[in-house]
Amino acid sequence: MEPNNDFSRSLSLLRRDMGVSQRTAAKALGISQALLSHYENGAREPGLAFVRRACDYYHVSADFLLGRTLTRDGATIDPDTFYDASADRDHTLRGSIVATLNKKLVVNSVGLLFDLLGKVGSREAITAAANYLSSAIYQLFRHLYRTSGNENEDFFSISSTRFDAGCAQADMIYSEADYLEALHAQLREKGREVFPPMNNDALSQMNREAHQSLLQIIHNTGERISYNMGNRWKGKK
């Protein structure tokens, strides 16, 4: 049986959120520290008895611990309850024109990406894509938080030294690997027919505004990378 990465990640984060060491948590859960370490890094999978004890200890539902829901009590989340930034038309209240335009480009493009992934039907690919983007947002916000003069980083569960060492960037790399593996697994299992058409006409029919935003991001990013490859990354100004 393949390890449940959602479970091991949740188990580790819950312990850190509680602010206890592996030794303390292991003692409370009735196992050795070495075994808890194996559970947290995904090297071993626990039995049902341990899952029950972990749920009681961390005060969460089994669905949350297994990565089946985003709410600790296990309640099902209705997508309609989330604030949808893509439907927000009052752009003038939230910053500069540049910020507004870039927000719109990113929000529209991400929305189209997840619409496409929904058609592909791979829960693993959707989760990995969300993890990848979440790590990018996490890093950008934490840099902003630091630079603005906030010195207390207890707000974050990842220590400042681990963040500086690139743990969040490493998470992006692992998430991208999970994403690729999930897409190829879907390809092997169901064939190319499961992937929706992604030509200009098909994407425009799905969502014309989002399609235009995606094209703009693809163009701008390609131009930026090409420029950096020919100049800045070679030491030129």
Salt bridges, closest charged atoms under 4 A:
ASP6 OD1 - ARG9 NH1 3.72
ASP17 OD2 - ARG72 NH2 3.39
GLU40 OE2 - ARG15 NE 2.68
ASP63 OD1 - ARG68 NE 3.11
ASP88 OD2 - ARG94 NH1 3.03
GLU153 OE1 - ARG142 NH2 2.58
GLU153 OE2 - ARG146 NE 2.73
ASP164 OD1 - ARG146 NH1 2.75
GLU209 OE2 - LYS104 NZ 3.04
